[in-house]
Amino acid sequence: MQKICVVSFSGGQDSTTTAAWAKNQFEEVILLGFDYNQKHKIELTQAKIIAEKLNLPLHIIKINFLDDIVESALLGNSTQEVNSAHKGTKTLPASFVPNRNALFIMIAHSFAQKIQAENIALGVSQQDYSGYPDCRDYFIKNIELTLNLGSQSDIKIHTPLMNMSKAEEFELAKQLGILEIIIQDTHTCYNGNREIIHQWGYGCGECNACVLRKNAYEEFIKRFN
């Protein structure tokens, strides 16, 4: 078993499932969250709650400047509706945050070097409904190569959810014993709604993230129960 893994952690379904997976794979797991002035900042509150339940340390890095340099409906300075098309790239939804994953990975890679971690784990999946280009396998493989070349390091980036559907993620969470945490504690709603509880968790039920989660949970119940 390899020793240390840094998990990029948002408090959402994907990163929480990845964190629980990492606990079974590595001797030590450290969570790294990011405050980038996201509208759904409630995810950071939930991240702290989940980290405590998983008994894992959490570090939150402030990168508020992201709000000043990119366009996304997820950021605090935007008035755009999250389900609309992205202003800069019409083939992507407004919720796309340009270079966000690249920045998260670069910071996690730097942090891993600082603490001498050999591994990073990400909750990205190329099955994502929106087809975010920075969630695809070829992007992860290329940024891993680039960052290691630029730092003379050999840090492995793990993506256990890469080829899983959201329904399969629910099943994995069940196998890992964290399905209740996924339903009750994780946050994925882009509108930051935690007033309404559904079978599949909290959320507005209308944004793309909620619709994806709802449909995935219904498929999970149908296929695995």
Contacts in CASP RR format, 6 or more apart in sequence:
PFRMAT RR
TARGET T0000
AUTHOR 0000-0000-0000
METHOD contacts of the structure
MODEL  1
MQKICVVSFSGGQDSTTTAAWAKNQFEEVILLGFDYNQKHKIELTQAKII
AEKLNLPLHIIKINFLDDIVESALLGNSTQEVNSAHKGTKTLPASFVPNR
NALFIMIAHSFAQKIQAENIALGVSQQDYSGYPDCRDYFIKNIELTLNLG
SQSDIKIHTPLMNMSKAEEFELAKQLGILEIIIQDTHTCYNGNREIIHQW
GYGCGECNACVLRKNAYEEFIKRFN
1 25 0 8 1.000
1 26 0 8 1.000
1 27 0 8 1.000
2 25 0 8 1.000
2 26 0 8 1.000
2 27 0 8 1.000
2 118 0 8 1.000
2 119 0 8 1.000
3 26 0 8 1.000
3 27 0 8 1.000
3 28 0 8 1.000
3 117 0 8 1.000
3 118 0 8 1.000
4 26 0 8 1.000
4 27 0 8 1.000
4 28 0 8 1.000
4 29 0 8 1.000
4 30 0 8 1.000
4 112 0 8 1.000
4 115 0 8 1.000
4 116 0 8 1.000
4 117 0 8 1.000
4 118 0 8 1.000
4 119 0 8 1.000
5 22 0 8 1.000
5 25 0 8 1.000
5 26 0 8 1.000
5 28 0 8 1.000
5 29 0 8 1.000
5 30 0 8 1.000
5 117 0 8 1.000
5 118 0 8 1.000
5 119 0 8 1.000
5 120 0 8 1.000
5 121 0 8 1.000
5 158 0 8 1.000
6 29 0 8 1.000
6 30 0 8 1.000
6 31 0 8 1.000
6 32 0 8 1.000
6 108 0 8 1.000
6 111 0 8 1.000
6 112 0 8 1.000
6 115 0 8 1.000
6 117 0 8 1.000
6 119 0 8 1.000
6 120 0 8 1.000
6 121 0 8 1.000
7 15 0 8 1.000
7 18 0 8 1.000
7 19 0 8 1.000
7 22 0 8 1.000
7 29 0 8 1.000
7 30 0 8 1.000
7 31 0 8 1.000
7 32 0 8 1.000
7 56 0 8 1.000
7 120 0 8 1.000
7 121 0 8 1.000
7 122 0 8 1.000
8 15 0 8 1.000
8 32 0 8 1.000
8 33 0 8 1.000
8 34 0 8 1.000
8 104 0 8 1.000
8 105 0 8 1.000
8 108 0 8 1.000
8 120 0 8 1.000
8 121 0 8 1.000
8 122 0 8 1.000
8 123 0 8 1.000
9 15 0 8 1.000
9 16 0 8 1.000
9 18 0 8 1.000
9 19 0 8 1.000
9 31 0 8 1.000
9 32 0 8 1.000
9 33 0 8 1.000
9 47 0 8 1.000
9 51 0 8 1.000
9 58 0 8 1.000
10 33 0 8 1.000
10 34 0 8 1.000
10 43 0 8 1.000
10 47 0 8 1.000
11 43 0 8 1.000
11 44 0 8 1.000
11 46 0 8 1.000
11 47 0 8 1.000
11 50 0 8 1.000
11 185 0 8 1.000
11 186 0 8 1.000
11 187 0 8 1.000
12 43 0 8 1.000
12 46 0 8 1.000
12 47 0 8 1.000
12 186 0 8 1.000
12 187 0 8 1.000
12 188 0 8 1.000
13 166 0 8 1.000
13 169 0 8 1.000
13 173 0 8 1.000
13 182 0 8 1.000
13 186 0 8 1.000
13 188 0 8 1.000
13 213 0 8 1.000
14 123 0 8 1.000
14 124 0 8 1.000
14 125 0 8 1.000
14 161 0 8 1.000
14 169 0 8 1.000
15 122 0 8 1.000
15 123 0 8 1.000
16 50 0 8 1.000
16 54 0 8 1.000
16 173 0 8 1.000
16 178 0 8 1.000
16 181 0 8 1.000
16 182 0 8 1.000
16 185 0 8 1.000
16 186 0 8 1.000
17 123 0 8 1.000
17 161 0 8 1.000
17 169 0 8 1.000
17 172 0 8 1.000
17 173 0 8 1.000
17 176 0 8 1.000
17 178 0 8 1.000
17 182 0 8 1.000
18 121 0 8 1.000
18 122 0 8 1.000
18 123 0 8 1.000
18 160 0 8 1.000
18 161 0 8 1.000
19 29 0 8 1.000
19 31 0 8 1.000
19 50 0 8 1.000
19 54 0 8 1.000
19 56 0 8 1.000
19 121 0 8 1.000
20 54 0 8 1.000
20 173 0 8 1.000
20 176 0 8 1.000
20 177 0 8 1.000
20 178 0 8 1.000
21 121 0 8 1.000
21 160 0 8 1.000
21 172 0 8 1.000
21 176 0 8 1.000
22 29 0 8 1.000
22 121 0 8 1.000
22 158 0 8 1.000
23 29 0 8 1.000
23 54 0 8 1.000
23 56 0 8 1.000
24 176 0 8 1.000
25 158 0 8 1.000
26 119 0 8 1.000
29 56 0 8 1.000
30 56 0 8 1.000
30 57 0 8 1.000
30 59 0 8 1.000
30 115 0 8 1.000
30 117 0 8 1.000
31 47 0 8 1.000
31 51 0 8 1.000
31 56 0 8 1.000
31 57 0 8 1.000
31 58 0 8 1.000
31 59 0 8 1.000
32 58 0 8 1.000
32 59 0 8 1.000
32 60 0 8 1.000
32 61 0 8 1.000
32 107 0 8 1.000
32 108 0 8 1.000
32 111 0 8 1.000
33 44 0 8 1.000
33 47 0 8 1.000
33 58 0 8 1.000
33 59 0 8 1.000
33 60 0 8 1.000
33 61 0 8 1.000
34 60 0 8 1.000
34 61 0 8 1.000
34 63 0 8 1.000
34 104 0 8 1.000
34 107 0 8 1.000
35 41 0 8 1.000
35 44 0 8 1.000
35 60 0 8 1.000
35 61 0 8 1.000
35 62 0 8 1.000
35 63 0 8 1.000
35 64 0 8 1.000
36 63 0 8 1.000
36 64 0 8 1.000
36 66 0 8 1.000
36 67 0 8 1.000
36 75 0 8 1.000
36 97 0 8 1.000
36 100 0 8 1.000
37 64 0 8 1.000
37 66 0 8 1.000
37 67 0 8 1.000
37 75 0 8 1.000
37 76 0 8 1.000
37 77 0 8 1.000
38 74 0 8 1.000
38 75 0 8 1.000
38 76 0 8 1.000
39 73 0 8 1.000
39 74 0 8 1.000
39 75 0 8 1.000
39 76 0 8 1.000
39 78 0 8 1.000
39 190 0 8 1.000
39 191 0 8 1.000
39 192 0 8 1.000
40 74 0 8 1.000
40 187 0 8 1.000
40 189 0 8 1.000
40 190 0 8 1.000
40 191 0 8 1.000
40 192 0 8 1.000
42 187 0 8 1.000
42 192 0 8 1.000
42 194 0 8 1.000
43 187 0 8 1.000
43 188 0 8 1.000
43 192 0 8 1.000
44 60 0 8 1.000
46 185 0 8 1.000
46 186 0 8 1.000
46 187 0 8 1.000
46 194 0 8 1.000
47 58 0 8 1.000
47 60 0 8 1.000
48 58 0 8 1.000
49 185 0 8 1.000
50 181 0 8 1.000
50 185 0 8 1.000
50 186 0 8 1.000
51 57 0 8 1.000
51 58 0 8 1.000
53 181 0 8 1.000
53 185 0 8 1.000
54 178 0 8 1.000
54 181 0 8 1.000
59 111 0 8 1.000
61 107 0 8 1.000
63 103 0 8 1.000
63 107 0 8 1.000
66 75 0 8 1.000
66 97 0 8 1.000
66 100 0 8 1.000
66 103 0 8 1.000
67 75 0 8 1.000
67 76 0 8 1.000
67 77 0 8 1.000
68 77 0 8 1.000
70 97 0 8 1.000
70 98 0 8 1.000
70 99 0 8 1.000
70 100 0 8 1.000
71 78 0 8 1.000
71 86 0 8 1.000
71 87 0 8 1.000
71 88 0 8 1.000
71 98 0 8 1.000
72 78 0 8 1.000
72 86 0 8 1.000
72 94 0 8 1.000
72 95 0 8 1.000
72 96 0 8 1.000
72 97 0 8 1.000
72 98 0 8 1.000
72 100 0 8 1.000
73 80 0 8 1.000
73 81 0 8 1.000
73 82 0 8 1.000
73 84 0 8 1.000
73 86 0 8 1.000
73 93 0 8 1.000
73 94 0 8 1.000
73 95 0 8 1.000
73 190 0 8 1.000
74 82 0 8 1.000
74 95 0 8 1.000
74 97 0 8 1.000
74 190 0 8 1.000
75 97 0 8 1.000
78 94 0 8 1.000
80 87 0 8 1.000
80 94 0 8 1.000
81 94 0 8 1.000
82 93 0 8 1.000
82 94 0 8 1.000
82 95 0 8 1.000
82 190 0 8 1.000
82 191 0 8 1.000
82 207 0 8 1.000
82 208 0 8 1.000
83 93 0 8 1.000
83 94 0 8 1.000
83 206 0 8 1.000
83 207 0 8 1.000
83 208 0 8 1.000
84 93 0 8 1.000
84 94 0 8 1.000
85 91 0 8 1.000
85 92 0 8 1.000
85 93 0 8 1.000
85 94 0 8 1.000
86 92 0 8 1.000
86 93 0 8 1.000
86 94 0 8 1.000
86 95 0 8 1.000
86 96 0 8 1.000
87 94 0 8 1.000
89 96 0 8 1.000
89 98 0 8 1.000
92 130 0 8 1.000
92 131 0 8 1.000
92 132 0 8 1.000
92 133 0 8 1.000
93 130 0 8 1.000
93 208 0 8 1.000
95 130 0 8 1.000
95 190 0 8 1.000
95 207 0 8 1.000
95 208 0 8 1.000
95 209 0 8 1.000
96 130 0 8 1.000
96 132 0 8 1.000
99 134 0 8 1.000
100 134 0 8 1.000
101 122 0 8 1.000
101 124 0 8 1.000
101 132 0 8 1.000
101 134 0 8 1.000
101 135 0 8 1.000
101 139 0 8 1.000
102 134 0 8 1.000
102 143 0 8 1.000
105 120 0 8 1.000
105 122 0 8 1.000
105 140 0 8 1.000
105 143 0 8 1.000
105 147 0 8 1.000
105 157 0 8 1.000
106 143 0 8 1.000
106 147 0 8 1.000
108 120 0 8 1.000
109 120 0 8 1.000
109 147 0 8 1.000
109 151 0 8 1.000
109 153 0 8 1.000
109 155 0 8 1.000
111 117 0 8 1.000
112 118 0 8 1.000
112 119 0 8 1.000
112 120 0 8 1.000
112 155 0 8 1.000
113 151 0 8 1.000
113 153 0 8 1.000
113 155 0 8 1.000
117 155 0 8 1.000
118 154 0 8 1.000
118 155 0 8 1.000
118 156 0 8 1.000
119 155 0 8 1.000
119 156 0 8 1.000
119 157 0 8 1.000
119 158 0 8 1.000
120 155 0 8 1.000
120 156 0 8 1.000
120 157 0 8 1.000
120 158 0 8 1.000
121 157 0 8 1.000
121 158 0 8 1.000
121 159 0 8 1.000
121 160 0 8 1.000
122 140 0 8 1.000
122 157 0 8 1.000
122 158 0 8 1.000
122 159 0 8 1.000
123 159 0 8 1.000
123 160 0 8 1.000
123 161 0 8 1.000
124 134 0 8 1.000
124 135 0 8 1.000
124 136 0 8 1.000
124 140 0 8 1.000
124 159 0 8 1.000
124 161 0 8 1.000
124 162 0 8 1.000
125 135 0 8 1.000
125 159 0 8 1.000
125 161 0 8 1.000
125 162 0 8 1.000
125 163 0 8 1.000
125 164 0 8 1.000
125 166 0 8 1.000
125 169 0 8 1.000
126 135 0 8 1.000
126 136 0 8 1.000
126 137 0 8 1.000
126 162 0 8 1.000
126 163 0 8 1.000
127 163 0 8 1.000
127 164 0 8 1.000
127 165 0 8 1.000
127 166 0 8 1.000
128 135 0 8 1.000
128 212 0 8 1.000
129 208 0 8 1.000
129 212 0 8 1.000
130 208 0 8 1.000
133 139 0 8 1.000
137 159 0 8 1.000
137 162 0 8 1.000
140 157 0 8 1.000
140 159 0 8 1.000
140 162 0 8 1.000
143 157 0 8 1.000
144 155 0 8 1.000
144 156 0 8 1.000
144 157 0 8 1.000
147 153 0 8 1.000
147 155 0 8 1.000
148 154 0 8 1.000
148 155 0 8 1.000
161 169 0 8 1.000
161 172 0 8 1.000
164 172 0 8 1.000
165 216 0 8 1.000
165 219 0 8 1.000
166 212 0 8 1.000
166 213 0 8 1.000
166 215 0 8 1.000
166 216 0 8 1.000
166 217 0 8 1.000
166 219 0 8 1.000
166 220 0 8 1.000
167 216 0 8 1.000
167 217 0 8 1.000
167 219 0 8 1.000
167 220 0 8 1.000
167 223 0 8 1.000
167 224 0 8 1.000
168 220 0 8 1.000
169 216 0 8 1.000
170 179 0 8 1.000
170 182 0 8 1.000
170 216 0 8 1.000
170 217 0 8 1.000
170 220 0 8 1.000
170 224 0 8 1.000
171 220 0 8 1.000
171 223 0 8 1.000
171 224 0 8 1.000
173 179 0 8 1.000
173 181 0 8 1.000
173 182 0 8 1.000
174 224 0 8 1.000
183 199 0 8 1.000
183 200 0 8 1.000
183 201 0 8 1.000
184 201 0 8 1.000
186 201 0 8 1.000
187 194 0 8 1.000
187 202 0 8 1.000
187 203 0 8 1.000
188 203 0 8 1.000
188 209 0 8 1.000
188 210 0 8 1.000
188 213 0 8 1.000
189 202 0 8 1.000
189 203 0 8 1.000
189 204 0 8 1.000
189 205 0 8 1.000
189 207 0 8 1.000
189 209 0 8 1.000
189 210 0 8 1.000
190 207 0 8 1.000
190 208 0 8 1.000
190 209 0 8 1.000
190 210 0 8 1.000
191 203 0 8 1.000
191 204 0 8 1.000
191 206 0 8 1.000
191 207 0 8 1.000
192 203 0 8 1.000
192 204 0 8 1.000
193 202 0 8 1.000
193 203 0 8 1.000
193 204 0 8 1.000
193 205 0 8 1.000
194 202 0 8 1.000
194 203 0 8 1.000
195 202 0 8 1.000
196 202 0 8 1.000
196 203 0 8 1.000
196 204 0 8 1.000
196 205 0 8 1.000
198 205 0 8 1.000
198 214 0 8 1.000
199 217 0 8 1.000
200 213 0 8 1.000
200 214 0 8 1.000
200 216 0 8 1.000
200 217 0 8 1.000
200 218 0 8 1.000
201 213 0 8 1.000
201 217 0 8 1.000
203 210 0 8 1.000
204 210 0 8 1.000
205 211 0 8 1.000
205 214 0 8 1.000
END
